[in-house]
């Protein structure tokens, strides 16, 4: 993901910062897992439009993990740039 997100740990400033975070697993099971997540750093353009390849990866991951269909449809509706 670092390459995809353009993250470099030795760079003074990145567009994203990578952090470890516990995320919910399996709906309301109460189980979680430790994951690396990327949080957007402040930028001049407040709501940048993501590249279509990026959204395609997110949608593919949502399908792979069996996330709810309505959520996947919401992801598919994100405006993208070519």
MIRO-277641 format. One record per residue (C-alpha): residue in three letters; z, y, x. Coordinates in steps of 0.001 Angstrom, whole numbers, plus 500000, padded with zeros to 6 digits. Layout:
ALAZYX...
***
This chain:
UNK500000500000500000UNK500677502406502856UNK496972502470503723UNK495942502877500079UNK498404505724499594UNK497635507389502919UNK501272507036503953UNK502127507288507657UNK505810506996508590UNK505300509030511772UNK503597511933509961UNK505700515016509332UNK504402515397505773UNK502795512849503445UNK501513513209499892UNK503986510452498963UNK507325509255500204UNK508085505563500220UNK511503504439499024UNK513140501124498167UNK514248500909494561UNK515556498254492202UNK513116497805489329UNK513608495924486063UNK512130492461485925UNK511179490564482804UNK511966493105480112UNK515555492964478869UNK516691490051481033UNK518935492304483084UNK517327491009486273UNK515855493341488855UNK514076493122492159UNK513853495354495188UNK510470497049495524UNK508866499763497620UNK507778502615495370UNK505821505730496214UNK507068509054494885UNK504811512096494911UNK505940514927497150UNK505511518499495940UNK501914519617496120UNK499848522650495284UNK497891520812492577UNK500659519775490124UNK498753517018488279UNK496009515628490485UNK493467513306488863UNK493647509826490427UNK490606508043491832UNK489151505348489579UNK489768502658492240UNK493460503541492273UNK493773503249488497UNK491790499985488578UNK494374498546491007UNK497253499663488813UNK495606498112485725UNK494893494869487612UNK498541494691488694UNK499745495326485154UNK497555492486483901UNK498646490175486717UNK502319490729485858UNK501702490282482137UNK502800493766481131UNK502434494706477446UNK498884495180476169UNK499626498642474770UNK500875499768478192UNK497746498397479879UNK495599500242477334UNK497515503429478117UNK496806502929481829UNK493129502322481086UNK493014505671479272UNK494058507676482337UNK491495510292483291UNK489961509402486667UNK487669510967489212UNK484767509043490674
***
